[in-house]
Amino acid sequence: MERIIPFTREHEMFRESFARFVAGELVPNYERWEDEGMVPREVYKRMGELGYLCPWVDERYGGAGADFLYSLIVTEEIVGQGVRSVFAFLHSDIVAPYIASFGSEEQKGRWLPDCVSGDKILAIAMTEPGTGSDLAAIRTRAVKDGDSYVLNGSKTFISNGILADLVVVAATMDPSAGPKGITLFVVERGMPGFGRGKRIPKVGLHAQDTAEMFFEDCRVPAANVLGGEGNGFRCLMQKLQQERLLCALGSQVSAERCLKITLDYVRQREIFGKPLASFQNTQFTLAEVASEIQVGRSFLDTLVLQHMAGRNVVQEVSMAKYWVCEMENRAASRCLQLFGGYGFCREYEISRLWADARVQTIYAGTSEVMKLIISRGLGL
Ligand SMILES: Cc1cc2nc3c(=O)[nH]c(=O)nc-3n(C[C@H](O)[C@H](O)[C@H](O)COP(=O)(O)OP(=O)(O)OC[C@H]3O[C@@H](n4cnc5c(N)ncnc54)[C@H](O)[C@@H]3O)c2cc1C
């Protein structure tokens, strides 16, 4: 079915050139990066040089002032070609927007050009060992001291955690104030008192450098407060719509890839003297997977258009984040089953797609948290 998104010739040309870049420069190296546990920082630099990072950033700060569809295309090609641990979407479309939306002119001028060029890699640190879903309960403490703030505490599961040069850190200035106590700080690589743990070994996303971060009397200048004191929670809530939309989009594309490679496999695999594709179980399984994928695609493309029109679709995006990410997990698991034992072997891509899918229902807000938001919207 044709997509309802009105991609222009320029979008298609961008997709073609970015797809060539992914196929030529990312895919051939990806297995090595998985073994090494991270993507080299040069990848960001190269993407920056070619105009693939933060395409939406205003031209004043070195960007192309492009629309959201360019970001969508980058995510679709990265996930669609199976190099999902390259978290360019986190850098470009989740963290950089905090700087663009809540940064002062001085901050935007200081940081955005380096985000566009890939000279500085971004991360966002909300989650702590003691709290994830309940963001208002964070304990990393910021205390004002003269013209700076002193941070103490720790964060965990931070994506791009090793590579990041600029980290948007959520800290509380008053734990008893809940959401109102939270402030965002941009902590920079090399600031005294800012340390990181080792990469966290995970069941999937092996080339993603997820890590812990530590703040021990880390002094952050007042010039690095983002969005004003006590406004951190509000800023975070404002940006969740795009973060969750992109997360659901990643799941959608990966589910589509699961179906594609499984269709290829069942056509060539012979069992009991006939192609696996000829068994009714195979046909019905893939018919169900394909139907769910189509439902997801229609829903998401509608949301993309609503999001681009500036509508508040937090409820619907929460539904998409919940349903599409769960759908991807169902699709990946059912497709893997059709590969038999080969599906469990790393040599077969379906095993990676299945393992990488698992975190989708956890990060950027768990499925349960999405259901909380949805049920609140129902007045419950
Ligand atoms: C690979 C990876 C990358 C990540 N990247 C980042 C990052 O870049 N930055 C960042 O800040 N964080 C990141 N995270 C953290 C992620 O956002 C959290 O793991 C997630 O929000 C859940 O928090 P938690 O792990 O503390 O689980 P918990 O909050 O302890 O939840 C445990 C279980 O309880 C359920 N639960 C929680 N609250 C409720 C409720 N009210 N009702 C019913 N059930 C509930 C949850 O759904 C879950 O099933 C990442 C995590 C992973 C695994």
The ligand as an ORCA input file, in Angstrom:
! r2SCAN-3c Opt
* xyz 0 1
  C      19.470     -0.274     26.298
  C      18.905      0.801     27.135
  C      19.125      2.126     26.786
  C      18.621      3.171     27.581
  N      18.946      4.462     27.279
  C      18.626      5.444     28.167
  C      19.104      6.782     27.989
  O      19.775      7.096     27.004
  N      18.823      7.708     28.938
  C      18.068      7.418     30.041
  O      17.847      8.298     30.862
  N      17.599      6.157     30.234
  C      17.861      5.167     29.343
  N      17.403      3.889     29.536
  C      16.625      3.605     30.738
  C      15.178      3.274     30.442
  O      14.491      4.432     30.026
  C      14.594      2.645     31.731
  O      15.154      1.360     31.827
  C      13.087      2.578     31.701
  O      12.526      3.867     31.801
  C      12.528      1.726     32.846
  O      13.083      2.088     34.074
  P      13.718      0.958     35.031
  O      14.668      0.154     34.208
  O      14.221      1.629     36.235
  O      12.503      0.006     35.386
  P      11.457      0.244     36.568
  O      10.961      1.623     36.535
  O      12.067     -0.278     37.835
  O      10.286     -0.744     36.138
  C      10.249     -2.140     36.455
  C       8.919     -2.701     35.969
  O       7.859     -2.033     36.675
  C       6.924     -1.536     35.748
  N       6.292     -0.337     36.267
  C       6.903      0.832     36.578
  N       6.005      1.733     37.030
  C       4.812      1.104     36.976
  C       3.473      1.493     37.310
  N       3.212      2.727     37.773
  N       2.476      0.597     37.127
  C       2.743     -0.633     36.666
  N       3.972     -1.073     36.340
  C       4.986     -0.212     36.488
  C       7.748     -1.239     34.499
  O       6.930     -1.156     33.358
  C       8.662     -2.452     34.491
  O       8.007     -3.534     33.910
  C      17.845      2.845     28.718
  C      17.590      1.508     29.048
  C      18.117      0.503     28.279
  C      17.859     -0.914     28.700
*
